[in-house]
Amino acid sequence: MTFNSAVLTFDEILTQYIGDFGRGQKLIVLIVSVLAIPNGLISLLWVMMTIDPIKNHHWQCVDPSDATCNAVYVAPSSQDFCDLPADTWHWTNSDSLVSRFNLICSDNWKVQLANSLYFIGCFLGSGLFGALSDHI
C-alpha cells in the first residue's frame, strides 16, 4: 500500500464537488439569521414583562398622608411591601405581568415557574422537533 501525499482536505472536497460559498448559500444564511430574531425577542420580552413593579414604583399609596405606606414607597423592599394592607396602595402601571395578575408576595414564585416552564418547553421542543425534522 502506498501513501498518497495529495490527500484532499474537507474544504477542498466541498469546493471541488459542491462549489464555493455562493449567492445561494449566503441567501440561506441570511434568511435563517432573520428568522432567529423573533425567538431572541421572545426570550427578552419575558424580562420586560416580568419587571418588578414594587422596586420600579409602579404603585402608589391611596392616602398620601399614610406614613407607613410612604416609608415603603421611598425605600421599597418586597417584605415591607407585603406587610402593607392591600387597601393602602394601588397599581399605577399594569403593563407588567406581575402587576396585572398580582404576582407579588406569596405568589411571586409563579413568575419564576412560568419562566422555567417556558425554557423547559424550548429545551424539550428543540430536541423533539429537531429529531423529528431529521426523519422527515
FENBEL-V101998 format. One record per residue. N is the residue number from 1. RES is the residue in three letters. D_FIRST is the distance of its C-alpha to the first C-alpha in Angstrom with 1 decimal. Layout:
BEGIN
n/res/d_first
N/RES/D_FIRST
N/RES/D_FIRST
END
This chain:
BEGIN
n/res/d_first
1/MET/0.0
2/THR/3.8
3/PHE/6.7
4/ASN/9.5
5/SER/12.8
6/ALA/14.9
7/VAL/14.8
8/LEU/18.2
9/THR/20.7
10/PHE/22.8
11/ASP/25.7
12/GLU/24.0
13/ILE/22.9
14/LEU/26.5
15/THR/28.0
16/GLN/25.8
17/TYR/26.5
18/ILE/29.9
19/GLY/31.5
20/ASP/33.2
21/PHE/35.7
22/GLY/38.6
23/ARG/42.2
24/GLY/41.4
25/GLN/39.4
26/LYS/42.1
27/LEU/44.8
28/ILE/43.1
29/VAL/42.8
30/LEU/46.5
31/ILE/47.7
32/VAL/46.0
33/SER/47.3
34/VAL/50.8
35/LEU/50.7
36/ALA/49.9
37/ILE/53.1
38/PRO/55.5
39/ASN/53.6
40/GLY/54.0
41/LEU/57.7
42/ILE/58.4
43/SER/57.1
44/LEU/59.2
45/LEU/62.2
46/TRP/62.4
47/VAL/63.2
48/MET/66.0
49/MET/67.5
50/THR/67.7
51/ILE/69.2
52/ASP/71.8
53/PRO/75.2
54/ILE/77.1
55/LYS/75.6
56/ASN/75.6
57/HIS/79.3
58/HIS/79.1
59/TRP/82.2
60/GLN/85.7
61/CYS/88.8
62/VAL/91.3
63/ASP/94.1
64/PRO/93.6
65/SER/96.1
66/ASP/94.1
67/ALA/93.3
68/THR/90.7
69/CYS/88.8
70/ASN/89.0
71/ALA/87.7
72/VAL/84.6
73/TYR/84.1
74/VAL/84.3
75/ALA/81.7
76/PRO/79.8
77/SER/77.9
78/SER/76.8
79/GLN/78.9
80/ASP/82.1
81/PHE/81.6
82/CYS/81.2
83/ASP/84.5
84/LEU/86.4
85/PRO/88.2
86/ALA/86.7
87/ASP/89.9
88/THR/90.0
89/TRP/87.1
90/HIS/85.5
91/TRP/82.3
92/THR/82.6
93/ASN/79.2
94/SER/77.5
95/ASP/74.3
96/SER/72.3
97/LEU/71.2
98/VAL/72.5
99/SER/76.0
100/ARG/76.1
101/PHE/75.4
102/ASN/77.0
103/LEU/73.8
104/ILE/75.4
105/CYS/76.6
106/SER/75.8
107/ASP/73.7
108/ASN/71.4
109/TRP/68.6
110/LYS/68.2
111/VAL/66.8
112/GLN/63.9
113/LEU/63.4
114/ALA/63.1
115/ASN/60.7
116/SER/58.5
117/LEU/58.6
118/TYR/57.6
119/PHE/54.5
120/ILE/53.7
121/GLY/54.0
122/CYS/51.6
123/PHE/49.1
124/LEU/49.3
125/GLY/49.6
126/SER/46.5
127/GLY/44.5
128/LEU/46.1
129/PHE/46.1
130/GLY/42.7
131/ALA/41.2
132/LEU/43.5
133/SER/42.4
134/ASP/38.7
135/HIS/39.7
136/ILE/42.0
END
